[in-house]
Amino acid sequence: MNSKRKYFSLILGPAVFLLMQSLNPPAGMSESAYAILSATLWIALWWVTEAVPIAVTALLPIVLFPLTGALDIVTTTASYGHKYIFLYIGGFILAIAIEKWGLHKRIALHIIKLIGTNITMIILGFMVATAFLSMWISNTATSVMMLPIGMSIVAQLKDNPATPKEEGLVFGKALMLAVAYSASIGGIATLIGTPPNLVFASYMSEIYNIEISFWQWFQFGIPISLLLLTISWLYLTRVAFKFKEKKFPGGKMEIDALLKNLGPIKKEEKIVLSVFVLTAFCWITRSFLLEAFLPGIDDTMIAISAGILLFTIPAEKKGEQIIEWDEAVKMPWGIILLFGGGMALASGFEVTGLAVWFGTQMTLLQALPLLLLIFVIIFSVNFITELTSNLATTAMLLPILAPIALNLNLNPYMLLVATTVAASCAFMLPVATPPNAVVFGSGYLRIPDMVKTGIWMNVISIFILTAMVYFLLPFIWDFDPYVITQKFKIEQP
């Protein structure tokens, strides 16, 4: 960014904030919610333009929220210690250990050897693996797991003398976004894949006494995931990024030579690999196996336990552990602060009622035809979740939209499912979803890169989700969208 644009962006953020603070809030919006909205615009402007380092911008809520009286300092700063922050820390410690002992190179080379040396097929292989894992474990845990492997493959390509420098950077951006997108898309497929799906199922059970089975959701979720995954792969490899190198330079001979140079697997690599596999196993089996023996265990506890374990296991070199503290402190703290800022924004939206105010604006949509109503809801939720948690957005909107559907004599499934799937399709900003934040920590992406590429994925997903909810959902779940069945009439509060 040139100096004039930088100074303009520096001034624009606080200027917009002060201008909004001098005006009255819109009807129905509290002063504290309006203060959060004003601060959010300042933060968003600085994030998008990178007027100051993004980690610095992420600290603005600590100053702005308490000063405006919107949120007290204790509540604001608590967001920077959210459990997901520590999930990242545990994941980054594991990634640092993998990189320290060179395990990432070995894994990357074996993956390329298995998938083939075609660049676009490597990306597809990563997307399929990430999406499949994300169907069963949290999107965050999946992306944390896949990040070091993906980065190692990018490093292998960049380090190859036959690869042009810019080609390595382009491949890095494409692969990092592929991991983030496929983690979010894979979560849509199953009821346990992402929190919004479980919120929807819980809401239907609590309010209408209707059980949404795993199989019922899977019938609708898997076609969406497969279609979005295919389109996102084609978009990333054919439209968003162009690769001059179609294959990994040197082909299979180069891969075999690099594997030979690595030599036999070392003791430390075996240890790190064992911890990595154990962590992945715990993440995958937590919901249906571990919780039976260890009630209350979650992904963050698993990640931190893995990190602690790596500090306790000795390496072959006397007096050295698998990972040392001076190595662990090199993790990307700026990204951790960035996600903390995003969690602070989400907390501000929820506590001050700003999220509810946005939700109540949905009542103005009652006069629209069903197809257009679904489109507007999916569009709104898609972009709202760029700045708020998808879990909070879903939990806030479902109780608002269900009565609207009943008043319009529509089956509530139409609006509630539309909201649920749209909450998982925010592809633009690092703070939009945990997978976005995780891959942003790779260093290959800048916010303008994510916005420029992600906005088209948002638009694509909006049209696909609208079509799937309007045409496919009533057919698969076998209901008439324009008829409220007796069970909704009986059980509605």
C-alpha positions in Angstrom: 0.0 0.0 0.0 1.4 3.4 -0.9 1.8 6.1 1.8 -1.1 8.2 0.7 -3.6 5.3 0.7 -2.2 4.1 4.0 -2.7 7.5 5.7 -6.2 7.8 4.2 -7.1 4.3 5.6 -5.6 5.2 8.9 -7.8 8.3 9.2 -10.9 6.8 7.6 -11.4 4.1 10.3 -11.6 6.5 13.3 -13.4 9.2 11.2 -16.2 6.7 10.4 -16.4 5.7 14.1 -16.6 9.3 15.4 -19.2 10.2 12.8 -21.4 7.3 13.7 -21.0 8.1 17.4 -22.2 11.6 16.7 -25.5 10.3 15.3 -28.4 8.6 16.9 -28.8 4.8 16.7 -31.4 3.3 14.3 -34.9 2.5 15.8 -34.8 -0.4 18.2 -31.0 -0.5 18.5 -29.5 0.2 21.9 -26.7 2.7 22.4 -24.3 -0.1 23.4 -25.2 -2.1 20.3 -24.7 1.0 18.2 -21.3 1.5 19.8 -20.3 -2.0 18.9 -21.5 -1.4 15.3 -19.4 1.8 15.1 -16.3 0.0 16.4 -16.9 -2.9 14.1 -16.8 -0.6 11.0 -13.5 0.9 12.2 -12.0 -2.5 12.8 -13.3 -3.9 9.4 -11.9 -0.9 7.5 -8.4 -1.4 9.1 -8.5 -5.1 8.6 -9.4 -4.9 4.9 -7.0 -2.1 4.1 -4.2 -3.3 6.5 -3.6 0.3 7.5 -1.8 -1.1 10.6 -0.7 -4.7 11.3 -3.9 -6.9 11.6 -2.9 -8.1 15.0 -2.8 -4.5 16.2 -6.3 -3.8 14.8 -7.5 -6.9 16.6 -6.6 -5.2 19.9 -9.0 -2.2 19.2 -12.0 -3.9 21.0 -10.0 -3.8 24.3 -9.9 0.0 24.0 -13.2 0.9 22.1 -15.7 -1.4 23.8 -15.0 -0.3 27.4 -14.5 3.4 26.5 -18.0 3.6 24.7 -19.6 1.7 27.6 -20.7 -1.1 25.2 -18.9 -3.9 27.0 -16.8 -3.9 30.2 -13.1 -4.6 30.1 -13.4 -8.0 31.8 -15.9 -9.4 29.3 -13.9 -7.9 26.4 -10.5 -9.3 27.3 -12.0 -12.7 28.3 -12.6 -13.3 24.5 -8.9 -13.3 24.0 -8.7 -16.3 26.3 -11.5 -18.3 24.5 -11.0 -22.0 24.5 -10.5 -22.0 20.7 -7.4 -19.8 21.3 -5.9 -22.6 23.3 -6.9 -25.1 20.7 -4.8 -23.1 18.2 -1.9 -22.9 20.7 -1.9 -26.7 21.1 -2.1 -27.2 17.4 0.7 -24.8 16.7 3.0 -26.5 19.2 2.3 -29.8 17.4 3.0 -28.2 14.1 6.3 -26.7 15.3 7.4 -30.1 16.6 6.5 -31.7 13.2 8.6 -29.1 11.4 11.5 -29.2 13.8 12.2 -32.9 13.2 11.4 -32.8 9.5 8.4 -35.1 9.7 6.4 -32.6 7.6 8.7 -33.2 4.6 8.4 -37.0 4.9 4.6 -36.8 5.1 4.3 -34.3 2.3 6.5 -36.4 -0.1 4.6 -39.6 0.6 1.3 -37.8 0.0 2.5 -36.4 -3.3 3.8 -39.9 -4.2 0.4 -41.4 -3.4 -1.8 -38.7 -5.1 0.4 -38.0 -8.0 2.5 -35.0 -9.0 -0.3 -33.1 -10.8 -0.7 -29.8 -8.9 -4.5 -29.6 -9.2 -4.9 -33.2 -8.1 -2.7 -32.5 -5.0 -5.2 -29.7 -4.1 -8.2 -32.0 -4.8 -6.6 -34.8 -2.6 -6.2 -32.3 0.3 -9.7 -31.0 -0.1 -11.3 -34.5 -0.1 -9.2 -35.5 3.0 -10.0 -32.3 4.9 -13.7 -32.4 4.0 -14.0 -36.1 5.1 -12.3 -35.4 8.4 -14.4 -32.4 9.0 -17.6 -34.5 8.7 -16.7 -36.2 11.9 -14.5 -33.9 14.0 -14.6 -30.1 14.5 -13.7 -27.9 11.5 -11.1 -26.2 13.7 -9.3 -29.4 14.7 -9.3 -30.6 11.1 -7.7 -27.4 9.7 -5.2 -27.4 12.6 -4.3 -31.0 11.7 -4.0 -30.4 7.9 -2.1 -27.1 8.1 1.4 -28.4 8.8 1.1 -31.1 6.2 -0.1 -28.6 3.6 2.6 -26.1 4.4 5.2 -28.8 4.0 4.0 -29.7 0.5 4.1 -26.0 -0.4 7.7 -25.8 1.0 8.7 -28.9 -1.1 7.5 -27.1 -4.2 9.1 -23.7 -3.3 12.4 -25.3 -2.4 12.7 -27.1 -5.7 15.1 -25.2 -7.9 13.0 -25.9 -11.0 10.0 -24.0 -9.5 9.6 -20.3 -10.2 9.3 -18.3 -7.0 5.9 -16.8 -7.8 4.5 -20.3 -8.6 5.3 -21.5 -5.1 3.4 -18.5 -3.7 0.4 -19.0 -5.9 0.3 -22.7 -5.0 0.6 -21.8 -1.3 -2.4 -19.4 -1.4 -4.5 -21.9 -3.3 -3.7 -24.9 -1.0 -4.3 -22.9 2.2 -7.7 -21.6 1.0 -8.5 -25.1 -0.2 -8.0 -26.5 3.3 -10.1 -23.7 4.9 -13.0 -24.0 2.4 -13.1 -27.8 2.5 -13.1 -27.8 6.3 -16.2 -25.6 6.4 -17.9 -27.4 3.5 -17.2 -30.9 5.0 -18.9 -29.9 8.2 -22.2 -29.3 6.5 -22.5 -33.0 5.5 -23.2 -34.5 8.9 -25.2 -33.5 12.0 -22.0 -33.5 14.2 -19.8 -31.8 11.6 -20.3 -28.2 12.7 -22.1 -26.5 15.7 -24.9 -24.8 13.7 -26.2 -28.3 12.6 -26.4 -29.4 16.2 -28.1 -26.1 17.3 -30.8 -26.7 14.6 -31.3 -30.3 15.7 -31.5 -29.2 19.4 -33.9 -26.4 18.6 -36.3 -28.8 16.7 -36.2 -31.3 19.6 -36.7 -28.7 22.3 -39.4 -26.6 20.7 -41.3 -29.0 18.5 -40.3 -32.4 19.9 -39.1 -33.4 16.5 -35.9 -35.5 16.2 -33.6 -34.8 13.3 -31.7 -38.0 12.8 -28.1 -38.3 11.6 -29.3 -40.1 8.5 -32.0 -37.5 7.8 -29.5 -34.6 7.9 -26.9 -36.6 6.0 -29.3 -37.2 3.0 -29.5 -33.4 2.6 -26.1 -32.4 3.8 -23.9 -34.7 1.7 -25.2 -33.5 -1.7 -24.5 -29.9 -0.7 -21.0 -30.8 0.5 -20.1 -32.8 -2.6 -21.4 -30.1 -5.0 -19.7 -27.2 -3.1 -16.5 -29.1 -2.8 -16.4 -29.8 -6.5 -17.2 -26.3 -7.4 -14.7 -24.8 -5.0 -12.0 -27.0 -6.3 -12.7 -26.0 -9.9 -13.0 -22.4 -8.9 -9.6 -22.4 -7.0 -7.7 -24.3 -9.6 -9.2 -22.9 -12.8 -10.5 -19.4 -12.0 -9.0 -17.9 -8.9 -5.5 -19.2 -9.4 -3.6 -20.1 -12.6 -0.7 -22.6 -12.4 2.1 -22.4 -15.0 3.6 -25.6 -13.6 1.1 -28.4 -14.1 3.1 -31.0 -12.3 5.5 -31.1 -9.4 8.9 -30.3 -11.0 11.0 -33.5 -11.7 7.9 -35.7 -11.2 8.1 -39.1 -9.4 11.9 -39.4 -9.9 12.4 -36.1 -7.9 10.1 -37.3 -5.2 11.9 -40.6 -4.9 15.3 -38.8 -4.8 14.0 -36.4 -2.0 12.7 -39.3 0.0 16.1 -41.1 -0.3 17.9 -38.0 0.9 15.8 -37.9 4.0 17.1 -41.3 5.0 15.3 -43.7 7.4 12.8 -42.3 9.8 14.4 -41.0 13.0 13.3 -41.8 16.6 12.1 -38.2 17.1 10.0 -38.4 13.9 8.4 -41.6 15.2 7.6 -39.9 18.5 6.1 -36.8 16.9 4.1 -39.0 14.4 2.8 -41.1 17.3 1.6 -38.0 19.2 0.1 -36.6 16.0 -1.8 -39.8 15.2 -2.9 -40.1 18.9 -4.2 -36.5 18.8 -6.1 -37.1 15.6 -7.6 -40.3 16.9 -8.8 -38.5 20.1 -10.3 -35.7 18.0 -12.1 -38.2 15.7 -13.4 -40.5 18.5 -14.1 -37.8 21.2 -17.9 -37.5 20.6 -18.7 -41.2 20.4 -15.9 -42.9 22.4 -13.8 -40.8 24.7 -16.7 -38.8 26.3 -18.0 -42.1 27.7 -14.9 -42.5 29.8 -13.9 -38.8 30.2 -17.0 -36.7 30.5 -16.3 -33.0 29.7 -13.3 -33.7 27.4 -13.2 -31.4 24.3 -10.9 -30.7 21.4 -9.0 -27.9 23.2 -8.1 -30.2 26.1 -6.8 -32.8 23.6 -4.7 -30.2 21.8 -3.2 -28.8 24.9 -2.5 -32.3 26.3 -0.6 -33.1 23.1 1.4 -29.9 23.4 2.3 -30.6 27.0 3.3 -34.2 26.2 5.8 -33.1 23.6 7.6 -31.0 26.2 8.0 -34.1 28.5 9.4 -36.6 26.0 13.2 -36.6 25.7 15.0 -36.6 22.4 18.1 -38.7 21.6 20.3 -35.7 22.2 21.0 -35.6 26.0 19.2 -32.8 27.9 16.9 -32.0 25.0 13.2 -32.6 24.7 11.1 -33.2 21.6 10.3 -29.5 21.7 11.8 -26.7 23.8 10.1 -23.5 25.0 12.3 -21.2 23.0 11.0 -23.0 19.9 7.4 -23.0 20.9 7.3 -19.2 21.5 7.9 -18.7 17.8 4.2 -19.6 17.1 2.3 -16.9 15.2 1.0 -14.8 18.1 -0.4 -12.2 15.7 -2.9 -14.7 14.4 -3.9 -15.7 17.9 -4.6 -12.1 18.7 -6.5 -11.7 15.4 -8.8 -14.6 16.4 -9.2 -13.1 19.9 -10.3 -9.9 18.3 -12.9 -11.8 16.2 -14.2 -13.5 19.3 -14.5 -10.1 21.1 -16.6 -8.8 18.2 -18.8 -11.9 18.4 -19.2 -11.4 22.1 -20.1 -7.7 21.6 -22.7 -8.6 19.0 -24.3 -11.1 21.3 -24.1 -9.3 24.7 -25.3 -5.9 23.5 -28.2 -7.3 21.5 -26.8 -6.2 18.1 -27.1 -9.7 16.7 -30.7 -9.8 17.8 -31.4 -6.4 16.2 -30.0 -7.7 12.9 -32.2 -10.8 13.3 -35.4 -8.8 13.9 -34.8 -6.9 10.6 -35.7 -10.3 9.1 -39.4 -9.6 10.0 -39.5 -7.1 7.1 -39.1 -9.9 4.7 -42.5 -11.4 5.2 -44.0 -10.1 2.0 -41.4 -11.8 -0.3 -42.1 -15.0 -2.3 -40.6 -18.1 -0.7 -37.7 -18.5 -3.2 -36.7 -14.9 -2.7 -37.2 -15.1 1.0 -34.8 -18.1 1.2 -32.3 -16.2 -1.0 -32.3 -13.1 1.2 -32.0 -15.1 4.5 -29.1 -17.1 3.1 -27.4 -14.0 1.7 -27.9 -12.1 5.1 -26.7 -15.0 7.3 -23.7 -15.6 4.9 -22.3 -12.1 5.4 -23.4 -11.7 9.0 -21.2 -14.7 9.9 -18.2 -13.0 8.4 -18.0 -11.0 11.6 -19.9 -13.1 14.1 -19.7 -16.7 15.2 -21.7 -19.1 13.1 -22.9 -20.8 16.3 -24.1 -17.5 17.8 -25.8 -16.4 14.6 -27.7 -19.7 14.2 -28.8 -19.8 17.9 -30.0 -16.1 17.6 -31.9 -16.4 14.3 -33.7 -19.8 14.6 -36.1 -18.6 17.4 -36.8 -15.4 15.3 -37.4 -17.2 11.9 -39.6 -20.1 13.2 -42.5 -17.8 14.1 -42.2 -15.9 10.9 -42.5 -19.2 8.9 -45.6 -20.2 10.9 -47.2 -16.8 10.4 -46.6 -17.2 6.6 -48.1 -20.7 6.7 -44.7 -22.1 5.6 -43.1 -25.3 6.9 -40.4 -24.0 9.3 -37.8 -26.4 7.9 -37.5 -24.1 4.9 -36.2 -21.0 6.8 -34.5 -22.8 9.6 -32.4 -25.2 7.4 -31.6 -22.2 5.1 -30.1 -20.4 8.1 -28.2 -23.4 9.4 -26.4 -24.2 6.2 -25.7 -20.6 5.3 -23.9 -20.1 8.7 -21.2 -22.6 7.5 -20.4 -20.7 4.3 -18.3 -17.7 5.3 -15.2 -17.7 3.1 -14.0 -14.1 3.1 -12.3 -13.0 6.4 -9.9 -14.7 8.8 -12.2 -14.0 11.7 -15.3 -15.5 9.9 -14.5 -19.1 10.8 -11.8 -20.9 12.7 -10.5 -22.7 9.6 -10.0 -19.3 7.9 -8.1 -18.1 10.9 -6.0 -21.2 11.0 -4.8 -21.1 7.4 -4.2 -17.3 7.7 -1.6 -18.3 10.2 0.4 -20.0 7.4 1.8 -16.6 6.2 0.8 -17.3 2.6 -2.3 -15.2 2.7 -3.2 -11.5 3.3 -6.7 -10.3 4.1 -7.1 -8.8 0.5 -6.3 -12.2 -0.9 -8.9 -13.9 1.2 -11.6 -11.2 0.5 -10.9 -11.2 -3.3 -11.1 -15.0 -3.5 -13.7 -15.6 -0.8 -16.3 -13.1 -1.9 -17.0 -15.2 -5.1 -17.2 -18.4 -3.0 -19.7 -16.6 -0.8 -21.8 -15.6 -3.9 -21.5 -19.1 -5.4 -22.6 -20.8 -2.1 -25.6 -18.4 -1.7 -27.0 -19.5 -5.1 -26.3 -23.2 -4.5 -27.8 -23.2 -1.0 -30.9 -21.3 -2.2 -31.5 -23.9 -4.9 -30.8 -26.9 -2.7 -33.1 -25.6 0.1 -35.9 -24.6 -2.2 -35.9 -27.6 -4.6 -34.1 -30.5 -2.9 -35.0 -30.2 0.8 -38.8 -30.7 0.5 -38.2 -33.7 -1.9 -35.6 -35.5 0.3 -37.4 -34.8 3.6 -40.8 -35.4 1.9 -42.9 -32.4 3.0 -44.9 -29.6 1.4 -43.1 -26.3 2.0 -46.4 -24.4 1.9 -48.2 -26.6 4.5 -47.6 -26.5 8.3 -48.1 -30.1 9.6 -50.0 -30.8 12.7 -46.8 -31.5 14.7 -45.7 -27.9 14.3 -49.1 -26.6 15.3 -49.2 -28.8 18.4 -45.7 -28.2 19.7 -45.1 -24.6 18.8 -44.7 -22.5 22.0 
